[in-house]
Amino acid sequence: MSVRRLAEDQFQPAAFAFNDENAVWAEKTIKKYPAGRQQSAVIPLLMRAQEQDGWVTRAAIEKVADMLDMAYIRVLEVATFYTQFQLNPVGTRAHIQVCGTTPCMLRGSESLMAVCKSKIHGHPFERNAEGTLSWEEVECLGACVNAPMVMIGKDTYEDLTPERLGEIIDTFEAGNGASITPGPQINRHFSSPEGGPTTLTEEKVKKVSAKRAVEEAVTATVDAAPVPPSEAARAKSTDAETNAALKTPVTAPKSAAKNVKAVEEQPAPATTALVQTVGKPSLTDKNRPASIEKPATPDDLKMITGVGPKIEATLHEIGIFTFAQVAGWKKAEREWVDGYLNFKGRIERDDWVKQAKTLAKGGEAEYVKVFGKKPR
């Protein structure tokens, strides 16, 4: 492992302090650990310091040590051991980490490094003339199937060619890095085949009558019933001879006839049962939350933990576009939405209402204050 040292004194700032938002986050993070174990927060605090300033300075190390009541050398040991911490100034607009491990190397990562050398600097960890860009070679970043790839900040850019990486570097240099969509840079979704699905491309819809649907639901309910382990090896039977509760001719000859007669006189079990078909609740139900017309700029409901693109689209279908709407849901309305989304318990488990109230009140900054982390 290479020797890692702090940057020269000429680059070190005189002091370090978390900004207001990060200071709140840091205090909440420290409180997650039991008394006497607060030093376990050293890595999260160092990472937040790096995210704030771009790299870990000597002043940041000393600040974190003071907050956690640790000796400076102990925090320095952590910062110099883990290569995720940048100990020297990096590009103010982008620090590009190029994966050089075997899959990426076989797919052309060396060509990507050549682009970095030509556009940024001939040596890793050195900034360009403007101080806005820097680069380094790193070990596996976990996107081998989409090799070659790079990481900038917390985002990965995959399936790269030298030409595409050059375009990405130019965009970050111009200060427009946020305009580039992370992930694969070719026509594929995540790690699926390029160009779209290649199998199961036809969706077959089976039409079933209402009567048949009820019968299948009954069968499914019976088949899904759990079988106790003690009954697992026994054949299923409704015959009186296999009913352990009845006395048999061998153990009680006089009672056997009465038992058989009593069983014969019992009504036969129903072959069908009333089954409440499982489906979405009615859109005209009184408990459906009030809908609104789609505003010019809807809230990003995906910021609520538990809401992904699919659920957000479904909420839009029923006229839910803002955090304020979700924050105002009563219990009956939450149960209606829960049933409509067919994700039983998700709204209560992830506490959508509290999240929505927080986001409606102050956006991401308020969310961090309340929950100690950024929204998804």
C-alpha positions in Angstrom: 0.0 0.0 0.0 1.4 3.4 -0.9 2.4 5.9 1.7 -0.2 8.5 2.2 0.6 11.9 3.8 -1.2 15.1 4.4 -0.9 17.9 1.9 1.9 20.4 2.2 1.4 23.3 4.6 1.0 25.8 1.8 -2.3 24.1 0.9 -3.6 23.7 4.4 -6.3 26.1 5.6 -5.9 27.7 9.0 -9.2 26.3 10.4 -12.2 24.1 9.6 -15.8 24.3 10.7 -18.9 22.4 9.5 -21.5 24.6 8.0 -24.9 24.9 9.8 -26.5 22.0 7.9 -23.6 19.7 8.4 -23.1 20.7 12.0 -26.7 19.6 12.8 -26.1 16.3 10.8 -22.8 15.7 12.7 -24.4 16.1 16.1 -27.2 13.7 15.2 -24.8 11.2 13.8 -22.7 11.2 17.0 -25.9 10.6 19.0 -26.5 7.4 17.1 -23.8 5.7 19.1 -24.0 4.7 22.7 -22.2 6.6 25.5 -18.5 6.0 25.3 -18.7 4.8 21.7 -19.0 8.1 19.9 -15.6 7.6 18.3 -17.3 5.2 15.9 -18.6 8.2 14.1 -15.1 9.2 12.9 -15.5 7.8 9.3 -18.9 9.4 8.7 -17.7 12.8 10.0 -14.5 12.7 7.9 -16.6 11.8 4.8 -18.9 14.7 5.5 -15.9 17.1 5.9 -14.6 15.9 2.6 -18.0 16.3 0.9 -18.1 19.9 2.2 -14.5 21.0 1.2 -13.6 18.5 -1.5 -10.8 17.0 0.5 -9.7 16.2 4.1 -7.5 18.9 5.6 -5.4 18.8 8.7 -7.8 21.3 10.3 -10.7 19.0 9.5 -8.9 16.0 11.1 -8.3 18.0 14.3 -11.9 19.3 14.3 -13.3 15.8 14.1 -10.9 14.6 16.8 -12.0 17.4 19.1 -15.7 16.6 18.5 -15.2 12.9 19.3 -12.7 13.4 22.1 -10.0 11.5 20.2 -6.2 12.1 20.0 -5.3 13.7 16.7 -3.1 10.8 15.7 -6.0 8.4 16.0 -8.1 10.3 13.4 -5.0 10.9 11.3 -4.5 7.1 11.2 -8.0 6.6 9.9 -7.7 9.3 7.3 -4.4 8.1 5.9 -5.5 4.4 6.0 -8.6 4.6 3.9 -8.0 5.7 0.3 -11.5 7.1 0.0 -10.2 10.2 1.8 -8.5 12.7 -0.4 -5.6 14.2 1.5 -4.6 16.7 -1.2 -6.7 19.4 -3.0 -8.7 18.0 -5.9 -10.6 19.7 -8.7 -13.2 22.1 -7.5 -15.6 21.0 -10.3 -14.8 17.3 -10.7 -12.4 14.7 -9.3 -12.5 11.7 -11.7 -11.8 8.3 -10.4 -11.0 5.8 -13.2 -11.5 2.2 -12.5 -8.4 0.2 -13.5 -9.3 -3.3 -12.3 -9.3 -6.2 -14.7 -12.8 -6.0 -16.3 -12.5 -2.3 -16.9 -8.9 -2.7 -18.1 -9.9 -5.4 -20.6 -12.7 -3.0 -21.8 -10.5 0.0 -22.4 -9.9 1.8 -19.1 -6.3 2.6 -20.2 -7.7 4.7 -23.0 -9.9 6.6 -20.5 -6.8 7.3 -18.4 -5.1 8.6 -21.6 -8.0 11.1 -22.0 -7.6 12.3 -18.4 -3.9 12.8 -19.0 -4.5 14.8 -22.1 -7.4 16.9 -20.8 -6.5 17.3 -17.1 -2.9 16.5 -16.2 -0.2 14.0 -17.1 -0.1 12.7 -13.5 -2.9 11.5 -11.2 -3.8 13.7 -8.2 -2.5 16.8 -10.0 -5.0 19.5 -10.9 -5.3 21.2 -14.2 -4.1 24.8 -14.6 -7.4 26.3 -13.5 -7.6 23.9 -10.5 -11.1 22.7 -11.5 -10.3 19.1 -12.5 -8.2 16.2 -11.2 -8.1 12.5 -11.6 -6.8 9.2 -10.2 -6.8 5.5 -10.9 -8.8 3.4 -8.4 -9.6 -0.2 -7.7 -13.0 -1.8 -8.5 -16.0 0.5 -8.2 -18.6 -2.3 -8.6 -20.0 -1.8 -12.1 -18.0 -4.5 -13.9 -20.8 -5.5 -16.2 -20.9 -2.0 -17.5 -17.1 -1.6 -17.9 -15.3 0.7 -18.5 -16.5 3.3 -16.1 -15.5 6.2 -13.9 -16.9 7.8 -10.7 -17.3 11.5 -10.1 -18.4 12.4 -6.6 -21.0 9.8 -5.7 -22.2 9.1 -9.3 -20.8 6.5 -11.8 -20.7 6.9 -15.5 -20.5 3.6 -17.3 -20.1 2.0 -20.8 -17.7 4.7 -21.6 -15.7 5.4 -24.8 -12.7 7.8 -24.8 -14.9 10.2 -26.9 -17.8 10.1 -24.4 -15.5 10.6 -21.4 -13.9 13.6 -23.2 -17.4 15.1 -23.5 -18.2 14.5 -19.9 -14.9 16.1 -18.8 -15.6 19.2 -20.9 -19.2 19.5 -19.5 -17.9 19.4 -15.9 -15.2 21.9 -16.8 -17.9 24.2 -18.1 -19.7 23.9 -14.7 -22.6 21.9 -16.2 -21.9 18.5 -14.8 -25.4 18.2 -13.3 -26.8 18.0 -16.9 -25.3 14.6 -17.5 -27.3 11.6 -16.5 -25.3 9.1 -14.4 -25.2 5.4 -15.2 -24.8 3.8 -18.6 -23.9 6.1 -21.4 -25.3 3.8 -24.1 -28.8 2.7 -24.9 -29.5 0.4 -22.0 -31.3 0.5 -18.6 -28.9 -0.2 -15.8 -27.3 -3.6 -16.6 -30.0 -4.8 -19.0 -29.1 -5.7 -22.6 -28.1 -2.9 -24.9 -31.1 -1.8 -26.9 -33.7 -3.1 -24.6 -35.1 -6.5 -23.5 -34.3 -9.5 -25.6 -36.6 -12.1 -23.9 -40.1 -12.1 -22.6 -41.0 -9.2 -24.9 -44.6 -10.2 -25.4 -47.1 -9.7 -22.7 -49.9 -12.3 -22.7 -53.1 -11.4 -21.0 -55.3 -14.2 -19.8 -59.0 -13.4 -19.8 -60.9 -15.1 -17.0 -64.6 -14.9 -16.2 -65.8 -13.5 -12.8 -67.0 -16.9 -11.7 -63.8 -18.6 -12.7 -61.8 -15.8 -10.9 -63.7 -16.6 -7.6 -63.0 -20.3 -8.0 -59.3 -19.8 -8.6 -59.2 -17.4 -5.6 -60.7 -20.1 -3.4 -58.3 -22.7 -4.6 -55.3 -20.3 -4.2 -56.5 -19.6 -0.6 -56.7 -23.3 0.3 -53.4 -24.1 -1.4 -51.6 -21.2 0.4 -52.8 -22.3 3.8 -49.7 -23.3 5.9 -49.5 -27.0 6.9 -48.2 -27.6 10.4 -45.0 -29.7 10.4 -46.7 -32.5 12.3 -49.3 -32.8 9.5 -46.8 -32.4 6.6 -46.5 -36.2 5.9 -50.2 -37.1 6.3 -52.5 -37.6 3.5 -55.4 -35.1 3.4 -58.7 -36.8 4.1 -62.2 -35.8 5.4 -63.2 -39.4 6.1 -64.6 -40.3 9.5 -62.2 -43.2 9.8 -59.2 -40.7 9.8 -60.7 -38.3 12.3 -58.6 -38.7 15.4 -61.3 -37.0 17.5 -63.7 -40.0 17.0 -63.5 -43.2 18.9 -63.0 -46.3 16.7 -64.6 -49.8 16.9 -61.3 -51.1 18.2 -61.1 -48.8 21.3 -64.8 -48.3 21.9 -67.1 -50.7 19.9 -70.3 -49.4 21.5 -69.6 -45.8 20.7 -68.4 -46.4 17.2 -71.9 -46.6 15.6 -73.0 -43.4 17.3 -69.9 -41.6 16.1 -70.5 -42.7 12.5 -74.1 -41.7 12.7 -73.3 -38.3 14.1 -70.8 -37.6 11.3 -73.2 -38.7 8.7 -75.9 -36.3 10.0 -73.5 -33.3 9.9 -74.0 -31.1 6.9 -71.4 -31.5 4.2 -68.8 -28.8 4.1 -69.3 -26.0 1.6 -67.5 -26.6 -1.6 -67.2 -22.8 -2.2 -66.7 -19.9 0.1 -67.4 -16.3 0.0 -64.2 -14.7 -1.2 -63.5 -11.1 -1.3 -61.5 -10.5 -4.4 -58.4 -8.6 -3.9 -58.1 -5.5 -6.0 -57.7 -1.8 -6.0 -60.3 0.2 -4.0 -62.8 2.2 -5.9 -61.8 5.6 -7.2 -65.2 6.9 -6.0 -64.6 5.7 -2.5 -65.2 8.4 0.1 -61.8 7.8 1.7 -59.9 8.5 -1.5 -57.7 11.6 -0.9 -58.6 14.8 -2.7 -56.9 15.2 -6.0 -55.7 18.4 -7.7 -54.8 19.4 -11.2 -51.2 18.8 -12.1 -49.2 22.0 -11.2 -46.7 23.5 -13.5 -43.9 22.2 -11.2 -45.0 19.2 -9.2 -43.0 18.2 -6.1 -40.5 15.4 -6.5 -42.4 12.7 -4.5 -39.4 10.4 -5.0 -37.7 12.3 -2.2 -40.0 10.5 0.2 -38.3 7.2 1.3 -40.5 4.4 -0.1 -41.6 6.2 -3.2 -39.9 5.2 -6.4 -40.6 6.2 -10.0 -43.4 3.7 -10.4 -45.2 4.6 -7.2 -44.8 8.3 -8.1 -46.4 7.7 -11.4 -49.4 5.9 -9.8 -49.8 8.8 -7.3 -49.9 11.2 -10.2 -52.6 9.1 -11.8 -54.9 9.7 -8.8 -54.0 13.5 -8.6 -51.3 13.5 -5.9 -48.6 15.9 -6.9 -47.4 17.7 -3.8 -45.8 17.1 -0.4 -48.6 19.1 1.2 -51.2 16.6 -0.1 -49.4 13.6 1.4 -48.8 15.5 4.6 -52.6 16.0 5.1 -53.7 12.4 4.7 -55.9 11.0 7.5 -55.8 7.4 8.6 -58.6 6.3 6.3 -57.0 8.1 3.4 -53.7 6.4 4.1 -55.4 3.0 4.2 -57.1 3.8 0.8 -53.8 4.7 -0.8 -52.1 1.7 0.7 -54.7 -0.5 -0.8 -54.6 1.3 -4.2 -50.8 0.9 -4.4 -51.0 -2.7 -3.2 -48.0 -2.2 -0.8 -49.6 -3.0 2.5 -48.1 -1.1 5.4 -45.5 0.8 3.4 -47.0 4.3 4.1 -47.0 3.7 7.9 -43.7 1.8 7.9 -41.8 4.6 6.1 -43.9 7.4 7.7 -44.7 9.2 4.5 -46.8 11.8 6.3 -43.9 12.9 8.6 -41.5 12.9 5.6 -43.9 14.9 3.5 -44.6 17.5 6.3 -40.9 18.0 6.7 -40.3 18.4 2.9 -43.2 20.7 2.6 -42.0 22.9 5.4 -38.4 23.4 4.4 -37.3 21.0 1.6 -34.0 19.1 1.8 -32.5 21.3 4.4 -35.4 20.7 6.8 -35.3 17.0 6.0 -31.7 16.8 7.1 -32.4 18.6 10.3 -35.3 16.2 11.2 -33.9 12.9 9.9 -30.2 13.4 10.0 -29.7 12.4 6.3 -30.6 13.7 2.9 -33.8 12.4 1.3 -33.4 9.7 -1.3 
